[in-house]
Structures are given as structure tokens and as C-alpha cells.
Amino acid sequence: CSYSGVMLGSGSKVRVRNGKAADAAVLSDLFRESWLFAYRGIIPHLHLDSMVRQRTPEWWRTAVRSGDSTLVLEMSGKLIGYATYGPARHRGLHQGEIYELYLDPVYQGLGFGEHLFEGCRHALDMRKLKGLVVWALLDNTPACDFYWRRGGRPIASAYTRIGQAKLEKVAFAWH
């Protein structure tokens, strides 16, 4: 999967492509920076720190080698975001799911996430997975706003427990 050629006003080239084992160290850094930025103050500190420590470069190498369900976003050759996707974990009307979509915090709010989102939609379409669902923690307002602006509408909610915290998550869907 490659979704490329989009030019920004500055002439920077943006490209979405499949992740490679060679991306593992950068993916580990992107995960750490984006998750700390998104979830500090939402997910209890010790649990967030543990989650970040588990996503080592070796973890990412294994994940990328296991299939083609990791996309990366490059701007002028630099990795600035990633997404993971695949079959919906809870099958119903929505067969496809974006599991994770994160950008380096420096690049958030500038329209880059839309490239990753559309890259995932394209990849899911190529797999003939109809409908799309994305789960987001309700307290992660920027993520919820992002999916709403992309046309997703809440169809379900559930609670997840992380340590002592009971966190509400919302499923956004596209038909």
C-alpha cells in the first residue's frame, strides 16, 4: 500500500507507506512521544510508562514483520506518524478497524493525520473490509474531535480498566 504524491504549500512531500522492519526504532520513539502526549493525565502514570516501555524497537520489528497492517507517514523522508489497522475486533456492520493512529506531537493539528486515516481506509478497502470502526478514549478529546471531523459518528461506548482508572471509550463508525 502506498498513498503518495500529496504536496503541501511548503513543497514538502507527504507519503503513506507500509511500515518496514527498518522503521522499528523510529516507530518506538513515535509511540513513546505520541502516547505520552495523548495520555498523560488520562492513563495512570505507572501503567502508561509500562505500556511505553513494552513497545521497544524489537517489539515493532516483530509487529511489522508479522503482516502488512502498519502504515507510516513520511514527510520529506522523515517518519512523523503511524497507524495500525485490520479486521474489526468485534464483527458486526463494521468489518474494518483502525487500531492505532498517532503522529509525532509536533505535527498534530496540521492535517497530517488525515493522510494516515485515508491510507488506512484505502488499505481496508483493498482487503474488501466494509465499514470502519475506531475506538478512542472519551477523555482523549483531540482524538474524538479528529474522528468526528472525518465523519465518524459514535455508535457504542464501553469502559476499560487500566490500573485503578475506569476509562470510557467510544466507537466511531463509518458505513
Solvent accessible surface area in square Angstrom, and as a share of the most:
residue,aa,sasa,rsa
1,C,59,0.35
2,S,70,0.45
3,Y,73,0.28
4,S,61,0.39
5,G,42,0.40
6,V,46,0.27
7,M,118,0.53
8,L,58,0.29
9,G,92,0.89
10,S,98,0.63
11,G,44,0.42
12,S,24,0.15
13,K,100,0.43
14,V,2,0.01
15,R,83,0.30
16,V,0,0.00
17,R,19,0.07
18,N,43,0.22
19,G,11,0.11
20,K,106,0.45
21,A,30,0.23
22,A,94,0.73
23,D,10,0.05
24,A,0,0.00
25,A,54,0.42
26,V,64,0.37
27,L,0,0.00
28,S,11,0.07
29,D,65,0.34
30,L,9,0.05
31,F,3,0.01
32,R,89,0.33
33,E,80,0.36
34,S,0,0.00
35,W,33,0.12
36,L,38,0.19
37,F,123,0.51
38,A,22,0.17
39,Y,15,0.06
40,R,158,0.58
41,G,82,0.78
42,I,35,0.18
43,I,7,0.03
44,P,40,0.25
45,H,131,0.59
46,L,139,0.69
47,H,76,0.34
48,L,3,0.02
49,D,51,0.26
50,S,36,0.23
51,M,57,0.26
52,V,16,0.09
53,R,157,0.57
54,Q,117,0.52
55,R,38,0.14
56,T,59,0.34
57,P,50,0.31
58,E,94,0.42
59,W,103,0.36
60,W,1,0.00
61,R,70,0.26
62,T,80,0.46
63,A,31,0.24
64,V,12,0.07
65,R,160,0.58
66,S,95,0.61
67,G,41,0.39
68,D,81,0.42
69,S,38,0.25
70,T,8,0.04
71,L,0,0.00
72,V,0,0.00
73,L,0,0.00
74,E,19,0.08
75,M,36,0.16
76,S,78,0.50
77,G,60,0.58
78,K,108,0.46
79,L,19,0.10
80,I,0,0.00
81,G,0,0.00
82,Y,0,0.00
83,A,0,0.00
84,T,20,0.12
85,Y,4,0.02
86,G,1,0.01
87,P,64,0.40
88,A,7,0.05
89,R,147,0.54
90,H,142,0.63
91,R,145,0.53
92,G,57,0.54
93,L,145,0.72
94,H,14,0.06
95,Q,60,0.27
96,G,0,0.00
97,E,1,0.00
98,I,1,0.00
99,Y,69,0.26
100,E,25,0.11
101,L,22,0.11
102,Y,30,0.11
103,L,13,0.06
104,D,27,0.14
105,P,33,0.21
106,V,113,0.65
107,Y,31,0.12
108,Q,60,0.27
109,G,80,0.76
110,L,118,0.59
111,G,46,0.45
112,F,12,0.05
113,G,6,0.06
114,E,73,0.33
115,H,25,0.11
116,L,0,0.00
117,F,0,0.00
118,E,59,0.27
119,G,0,0.00
120,C,0,0.00
121,R,78,0.28
122,H,76,0.34
123,A,5,0.04
124,L,4,0.02
125,D,89,0.46
126,M,128,0.57
127,R,90,0.33
128,K,154,0.65
129,L,23,0.11
130,K,136,0.58
131,G,17,0.17
132,L,8,0.04
133,V,11,0.06
134,V,4,0.02
135,W,61,0.21
136,A,9,0.07
137,L,21,0.10
138,L,84,0.42
139,D,90,0.46
140,N,10,0.05
141,T,77,0.45
142,P,96,0.60
143,A,23,0.18
144,C,15,0.09
145,D,63,0.33
146,F,31,0.13
147,Y,13,0.05
148,W,124,0.44
149,R,151,0.55
150,R,58,0.21
151,G,37,0.35
152,G,0,0.00
153,R,106,0.39
154,P,72,0.45
155,I,86,0.44
156,A,47,0.37
157,S,65,0.42
158,A,36,0.28
159,Y,128,0.49
160,T,41,0.24
161,R,153,0.56
162,I,27,0.14
163,G,26,0.25
164,Q,171,0.76
165,A,23,0.18
166,K,121,0.51
167,L,16,0.08
168,E,50,0.22
169,K,60,0.26
170,V,13,0.07
171,A,1,0.01
172,F,8,0.03
173,A,5,0.04
174,W,17,0.06
175,H,164,0.73
